[in-house]
């Protein structure tokens, strides 16, 4: 029961972030919403790892977090040059 509630709330948060990603008034809002989506997905991966008791999902979450960090840095540099 608690899993359904958790995944529903995280899914709702991701939907709001996708709305901000599409509708965002500035490019900086879009980058932040993309980062929020990445953090939410990392959290879901960690919870899935706890539920199924598998270390594989932790490894995937670590790699995804590194890629998400690099993505944020690349977009920040792009917006810095563009501004």
C-alpha positions in Angstrom: 0.0 0.0 0.0 2.8 2.4 0.9 4.6 1.6 -2.3 1.6 2.6 -4.4 1.3 5.9 -2.5 5.1 6.6 -2.9 5.2 5.8 -6.6 2.0 7.8 -7.2 3.3 10.9 -5.5 6.7 10.7 -7.3 4.9 10.2 -10.6 2.8 13.3 -9.9 6.0 15.2 -9.1 7.6 14.1 -12.3 4.5 15.2 -14.3 4.6 18.6 -12.7 8.3 18.8 -13.6 7.6 17.8 -17.2 5.0 20.6 -17.3 7.7 23.1 -16.1 10.2 21.6 -18.6 7.8 22.3 -21.5 6.2 25.5 -20.3 9.1 27.1 -18.3 9.3 30.8 -18.7 13.1 30.8 -18.8 15.8 28.3 -19.8 17.0 28.1 -16.3 13.6 26.9 -15.1 13.8 24.2 -17.7 17.3 23.1 -16.5 16.1 22.9 -12.9 13.0 20.9 -13.8 15.2 18.5 -15.7 17.4 18.1 -12.7 14.3 17.5 -10.5 13.2 14.8 -12.9 16.7 13.2 -12.6 16.7 13.2 -8.8 13.2 11.8 -8.7 14.2 8.9 -11.0 17.3 8.2 -8.9 15.1 8.1 -5.8 12.7 5.6 -7.5 15.6 3.4 -8.5 16.9 3.3 -4.9 13.4 2.4 -3.6 13.1 -0.3 -6.2 16.5 -1.6 -5.1 15.2 -1.8 -1.5 12.0 -3.5 -2.5 13.5 -6.2 -4.7 16.7 -6.4 -2.5 19.0 -6.1 -5.5 22.3 -4.2 -5.7 22.0 -3.8 -9.5 19.5 -0.9 -9.2 21.9 0.9 -6.8 24.6 0.7 -9.4 22.2 2.0 -12.1 21.2 4.8 -9.8 24.9 5.8 -9.3 25.6 5.8 -13.0 22.4 7.7 -13.7 23.3 10.3 -11.0 26.8 10.8 -12.6 25.2 11.3 -16.0 22.6 13.6 -14.6 25.3 15.7 -13.0 27.2 16.0 -16.3 24.0 16.9 -18.1 23.4 19.7 -15.7 27.0 21.0 -16.1 26.7 20.9 -19.9 23.4 22.8 -19.9 24.7 25.4 -17.4 27.8 26.0 -19.6 25.6 26.3 -22.7 23.3 28.8 -21.0 26.3 30.7 -19.7 27.7 31.1 -23.1 24.3 31.9 -24.6 23.5 34.6 -22.1 
